[in-house]
Amino acid sequence: MKWLVLACVALVMGGCGVDLNTSYGTLDQDSVNGFSVINTVWDERFDCGELFWLSDRSQDFDTLIHLQRETSFPSTDAWDFLFDWLDESDGRQCVVVLRDGGVGEWILLRWLRETQNALGNKPEPSQQRLLELGRDAIIARLEEEDDPALLSPGDKRLAESIGLIVTGDQTRSVQRLDGLLSSEAPPMMQMRSALSGGYLEPLISADDEVFAGQFKVGASRMIVVANASPLVDAALVDHRSRAVLAALGDEIESFGAGRAGWLRRMRVRSGDPVPPSILSQLFGQEPFRVGAFHLLVLLVVYAWFRAAWLGRVNPRGGHRLERFSRHVDALAWKLQAHRSWRPCVKAVARYMRQPRPESLATEQDGSEAVDAMLRPAAGDGPHRPQGGNDG
């Protein structure tokens, strides 16, 4: 019971909240209802690529695997696309695992049952208080828990239109599996929807209801799995869930998986998004991303200082006059290096409010024109443009 008391201490220290991530279908290994394990296992077993949605790129694959994460049933257009794709060539197969079933509620109920059993053993007062607080935190979390939603009545009517009837509304535990494997069902496996239909051939039965079945489409086929409760990450800790995953994998391989692809969204689109380049993938990862960001900041700061230094037109103080003179000389050298003497002559003419010199063949002509514009007229003071110096 020591570990259970420590777990309750963790719950209490965490603010009487149960930190259990039950997000459905994630691939980051953070959720008990994620799909990271099945993705890793089948990536190693099959030659898997990736298809973002149903498009012309589906012709590159022999097997499509879709783990449904959307809350709504796939559209008629998506099913029609898949059936047409299967009918176009022999030996193709599509595997669709419908969104239904998770292990969040099962885990919380197990924690609650073990906590109540510990309280029934009449622990010491200090331990009893911690166990009671832990029990209350689990009950509160159970009230918030909402396992992946069932198919709605509208979804069921849509399923019937493609020859797949999804039945059942009440969650029920499964005791035994038959078909591709004959064994005791995983303890967390629940059936809330079962499959039926005139063209459906059972592959795995759960207490005489179809958990996984196939539709033949010519020499190709579609496999539909009613729910993912034994296939999510936390369920695959149990060896009986791993046996279900292995049986499905063996069945896919025996038919000939060929080039397999993960179908991320069961939606029809005209094309896939352009895959990111190798450089964008490289610099988008740590630590390259941090280094690239700091390098960009340094370049921006350096460019700003250079622009501010070259853009000054007045010395910043008498004691800096000599430094400003060097600045002007450097700016003149840069302009000369870029052969910018013609724009400079035009700028002087505009400033002096005089006509722009038209025939400037050489740089010497430009220097003479500037001298003429700046030379004071006889008997006058320094030549100034009328209206004052407006810059």
N, C-alpha and C positions, 0 to 999 in steps of 0.2 A: 504493500500500500504506500510505501515511501515515495515511489515515483509519481503516484497519483496526487499525493499531497503537494509535491513540488510543482506539478502541473497546475494545481489550483492556486498555489502561490503566484505562479507566473500570470495567471488570469487576473488575480487581484491586483498585482503590481502594474498590470497593463491597463488599469482603469476599469476592471470588471467587464472587459470586452473580450470576445473570442476572435482572435486574428486568424480567420480561416478564409482563404481566397477560393471562391467557388466559381470564378468567371469561366464561362463555357467556351471550349474550343481554342484556348490560347496555345501558343507554341513556345512560350518563354520559360516553362518549367516552374512557374510561380503558382499555378492553380491546380487544385486536386481534380478539376474537371477539364484539364488541358489535354492536348493531343500531341505533345512533344515526343512521348515515348513511341507511339505507333508510327509517327513520322520517321523517327530515327531507325526503328526496326525495319520498316519496309523500304526505307532509303538504302539500307545495307543489303537487303534481300533482293530488291528489284533494281533495274536500271531506270531510276526515276528522274524525270524532269519536272517542269512546272508550267501550268497553264492558268493564267489569271481568270479567264472566263471562256465560255464556249465561243470559238471563232474558227477561222480557216486553219489556224495552227493545230487544231485537233487532229488534222490529217497526219501529223508527224508522230502520232502515238498509236500504239496497239491496245493499250489498257489505260483507262481513265479512272482515278480514285477520287471520290468526293466525300469529305467529312463535313456534313452540313452544320454551319454555325448560325445561319440566318434563322430568325424566329418564325418566318413564314415558309409554307410549303413551296418547293420549287414550282415555277410557273409552267403552264402548258407548253409554251414556246421552248422552254429548256428541255422538257421531256421529249417533245417532238424532235428537237435537234439531235438528242442522244439516240433515239430510236432510228432516225435516218442515218446517223453516223455509223451505228452498228450494222445497218442493212447494206451499207455501201461496200463493205469488204468482209470477207470471211475471217474468222479467228479473232475478232475483236471482243473485248469485254469492258464493261463499265461497272464499277462498284460504288454504290451510294449508301452511306451510313446516315440515316435520318437523325435529326436533332431531337432527342428524347432520352431522358434518363441521366442522372448524375449521382455522385456519391456524397455530396455535401450533407444532406439530411441523414444518411446512413452513418457517417462518421460522428456527427453530433449526437445522434441517438445512442451510439456505442459509448461515447464519453459519458453521457448522462446515466446510462445503465451502470457503468462501472463506478461512477461517483455515488450513486444511490446504494449500490452494494457495499461500498466502503462505509457509508454512513450507517448502514444496517448492522455493521460489526461493532458499533458503539466505540468510536475512537476517543482519544483524549480530548478534553474540551478545546484546547488550542487547535488541534487538527480538525476537529468537528466544525469549528467556525470557518476555517479555510475551505473545507469541503462544501459547506453550505453556500459560501460566497461563489465558489466555482460552479456549483450546481445552478445557482441563480443566473450566472453569466451564460451558461450553456443554454438554459431555457429561453433567455432573452434572444440569444442568437438563433435558436430554432424558430422563434416566431418571425424573425426577419428572413429566414432562408426560403428561397423559392427555387426549387430545382428546375432545370430547363423545361420550358413550357410544352404542354401537349399540343398536338395538332388541333386546330380549331375545327368546328363543324364545316366551315367553308373549305378548309384544307382537305378534309376527308372527302367532300364531294369532288374536289379536283382530283384527288387520288383515284377515286372510282372511275373518273373519265378516262384514265389511262390504263385501266384494267388492274389497278392495285387498290385494294380495300384495306384501310388502316382502321382497326376497331379497338375499342376498349377505352375507358376513362378512369378507372380506378387502379391505383398502384397496387401491385401484388408481388410478393416475393416469389422467386423461382427456385424449385427444389432440384430439378434434374434436366439435363440436356441430352438430346439424342440426335442422330443423323451423322454429320461429319465427325463427331466425337460423341461418345457415350460415357457420361461421367456426372458427378455431382456438380450442381451449378455453383458459381462463385457466390460467396455469402452476401455481397453487396448488389448482386444482379437483381434488377426489378423489371417487370413487364408492365407497361402502362398502355402500350399499343402493340397489337399483333398484326401480322400480315395475312391476307387471304386474297383469293382471286382465281378465276377459272384457268388462267394460263400460268399461275405461279407454281413452281416446283420447289417443295421444301428442301432446304439444305441443313439447317439446324432447327430443331424443335425445342421449345422450352415448356415443359409440362403440357405437351400435346398442342401447343400453339406455335405458330411459325415465327421464329425469331429472325431467321435469314432464309431467303429464297431466291430463285432465279427465274428470269423470263428468257426464253429462247427467241432470238431474232435471226432467222435463217441459220447460218453456221456461226453466229455470234451470240452473245448473251449479256444480260444485265443482272447483276446481283444487288439485291436490296436488303439492308439490315435494319430491323425495326427500331433499335435504339442503341446507344453507345455506352450504356452503364457498365459493361464489363471491359470496355476498351479505353476508358479515360485513364489518365496518368496514375491516380491513386489506386484505382482498381487493379492495375497491372502489377502491383506489389504481390498480389495473391497468385499462387501457381495455377489455380483453376482459371483465372482470367487470362493468364498467359497461354494456357492451353486453347482457349477460344480464339485468341489472336493467331496462334500458330496454325490452327485448323483452317481459318479463313485464308491465311497466307499460303498454305499447302494447296488449297483448292484453286486459288488464283494462279499459282505456279503450274499446277497440273494441266490447266487449260492452255497455258502458254502466254506468259505475261508480255514477252517481247519488250518493246520500249514503253515504259509506264510513265504516266504523268499525273501529278497532283492537280486536280481541278479545284482551285481555291474558291471560285464563286460560280454557282450553277445559274448563270445568266448568259444570254446570247448577246454578243457584241460583234462589231465588224472587224476588230483586230485587237491584239494584245498591246499594252503599253510598251514603249521601247525600253528594253532592259538597260539598266545603268551601266556606264562604261567602267572599265577596270580601274581607271584612275579615281573616278568618283567613289567607287566602293572602297578603294584603298584609303583615300584621304577622308572618307566619312567614318572611319573607325579610329578608336583610341589606339595609340597616343598621337597618331598622325593628325587627327582633327584638331587637337589642342595646339600642336606645333604650328599647323597651317594658320590657325586663327591668330596666334601671337605674331607670326611672321607678317601677316596681312596688316595688323595694327601697327607694327614698326614701320612698314613701308608707307602707310598712310601718314604717320607722324613725320617721317623723314621728308615726304613730298610736300607736306604742309609747311614745314620750316624752310625748305628750299624756295617754295613759292613766295612766302612772306619776305624772305631776304631779298630776292630779286625784284619784288614788287615795290620796294621803298623808293620814294622820290625826294625825300628830305632827310638830312642828317638828324639823328636823334639827340644831338647835343654838341656844344662847342668842342668838348674834349674828345668827341668821336668824329670830328670832321675828317681827320686823316683816314680813319677806317672807312668812312663813307666815300671818300675819294677812291679808295681801292675798290669799293663796291661798284662805283660808276665805271671804273676802268674795266672791271671784270664783266660787267653787263655789256659794255661796248665791244669787248672782245668776243663775247658769245654772239652778239648780233652780227659782227663781222664774219665770224666763223660760219654762221648760217646764211651769209650773203643777204642780209636784211637791210642793206643801205638804202634801197629805193623806198621801202615803207617808212624808214626814218626820215628821209627828205620830205616825203609827203606829210608826215606828222608835224615837222617843223613848220612847213608852209601853212598847215591848217591852224597851228598855234599862233603864228604871226599874222594870220588873216591875209595871206597873200596867195596869188594864183599858184597852182601847183606847176612846177617845171615839167615841161612835156618831153623834151629831148635830153635824156640822160643815158648816154651810151656806156660810160664807164663809171667806176667808183670815184675817179678824180673829178668828173663832171658833177657828181653829187656833192662832193666836198665844196667845190666852188659855189654851187648854188646855195648851200647852207651858209657859207661865209657872206655871200651877197645879201641874203635875207637878214642876217644878224648884224651887218655893218651899219653904224649910225649914219643918217643923212647929214650933209654938210651944214654946220651951224646949229644942228639939233643935238639934243642929248641922246642917250641910248634909245634906240628904236623900240617902241612898245606897240602891241596891237591895240587898236581902238577898243574902248569898252573895258580895259583892264585885263588882268590875267585871270581868265576864268578856267584855266587848266584844260 
